[in-house]
């Protein structure tokens, strides 16, 4: 028996939000979009997600206005976070922090820094160097002390780019080659 995709309590903002981002894989897709993944094949490779599930999740995220779907007419399609989607960053960041706190004894898997001064961002997104609350486009993600490079032994070109310091939301070039 399949679980329903809606909650009985429609008078709850959390229930409604979970209807949009609470299905398996959805927040992982959103996380990878913050990392710069934009193409269907790159999402599929990064996540190891069944293509039919990915199709369903991307379609729902576009329908809800979390992603835009940009087609250049030549068959190249990119999925980009909208302003509504970027508003999910505090949730993604909080889940990463929680996971690092309880499931990463060697330290954070991915550190988030202020790109302007290199200061680490705390769990609220405030720079420990300058004290500013740092907006997503000024944030940089990089492997942290708990990052296990051996876990990515079969590194594809996109993973190689994701495993280097880079600004959030900067697109990964087609084929994973850095410019």
N, C-alpha and C positions, 0 to 999 in steps of 0.2 A: 504494500500500500504506500503510495507516494504521499509525502507530506504536503499540506496545502502551502501555497506561496503567499498567502495573505493571513493576517491575524484577525481574530474575531473582534478585538478591541480597536475599532477604527477611530476612536476618539483619543488616541494616544500618539503623540509625535514620534516617540521612539519606535512604536510598532510600524508606523508608516515609513520611517527611515530604514528600518530593517527589511521592509518589503523591497526597498530599492537596492541596498548594499549588503544585505544579510545572507544572501545565498553563497554557498561554497564557491570559491574562486573569485568572487566579485571584488573584494578588497585587495586581493593579490594583483588583479588586473589594474585596479586604480593605483596601487603602489608602483607597479612597473611603469605606468604612464607618468608618474612623478619622476621616475628615473630616466625618462626620455624615450621609452618604447612607444612606438606609434603604429607600427604595421602589424597586421594580423599574424603573419608568419613569425614575426619576432616575439609576439606575445605567446604564440603556441610553443615555440622553441624554449623560451625562458621558463615557462610555467609547466611544460609537459602536460598541458590540459587537452582533453579531447576536443577536436576541432568543432564538433557540433555544439558542445557546451560553450566554447569560446564565442561562437557565432551568436548563440542565444544571449549570453551575458553582454556582449558588445551591443547587440541590437537593443536590449533593454536599457543599457546605460545611455545610448543615444536617444532613445524614446523619452527617457526621464530628464534629458538635458544635462547629464553629467559629462558626457562626451559629445563632441561634434564629429561627424564623419565627413572627411574632405576627400573628394574624388577629383583627380586632375583631368579626367576624361580619357586618359591613356591607360586606364586600368590600375593606376597607382592610388591606393586608398590609405589614408592615414586617419587615426583616431586621436583626437586631442582633448585634453581636459578643458572644459568650459570654466567660466568663473564659478559656477555652481560646483563643479568638480574640484576646483582648487580649494574650495572651502572645506573639503574633506581632509586636507593635510593634517590638521590637529588630531583627528581621529587616527589616521595612519601613524603619525608620529607617536601618539600615546600607546598604540598597540605595539609598536616597535620597542618602545621604552619598557613596557610591561614584559614583553617577551625576553628582552635583554636582561631585565632584573631577575626573572625567575627561571630562565632556560638557557642562559649563556654565561656559565661560570667563568669563562676566560675574559669576559668583558663584552662591550657592545659589538655587534656584528658589523654595523655600519654607523660611523660617526657622522653627525650633521654639524657643519661649521658655517660661520658667517663668511661668505666668499670675499668680502671686502677686507676683513682684518684677520681671518683665520681662527677667530675665537670659536670654541665649542658652543653649541646651543644646548640649553637645558631642556627639560621635558616640556616646558611651555613655549620654547622657541626663542628664548632671550639669550643674547650673546654674552658669554661669560667675560669677554674681553672689553666690550664697549657698553654693555648693558641694554642695548636696543632690542626691541622685539623685531625679529628679522623676517621680512616677507619671503614667501616661497622662492621667487625668482632670484633672491640674493643669498640663497642657501646652497651649500655644496655638500654632497654626500661622498664619503670615502670609506674604504675598508677600515674597520676598527680593530682593536686588539683581539676580539673574539671571532674575527672573520677567519674561516678555514679555507684557504686557497686549495687545499687538497680535495675538498668536497666538490670543487669545480674542475676536476681533472680533465674532463672532456669539454674543454672550453671552446665554445663557438665564437665567431667574431663579435657578436652582440654582447655576450657575456664578458669578453675581454674588455670591451668599452665600459660596461657597467662596473667592472671590478677596478676601475681607476677613478681617482677623484674627478668629479664633474658636478656642474650646477644642476640643480633640480629643474625639470621641465625642458632642458636643452635637448633637442631631438637627437636621437642616434641616427647617424647617416645610414642610408640604404647599404646593406651589406655589412654593417658594423664597423666600417673603416672611419677612423677619426680624421678630421680635416686638419 
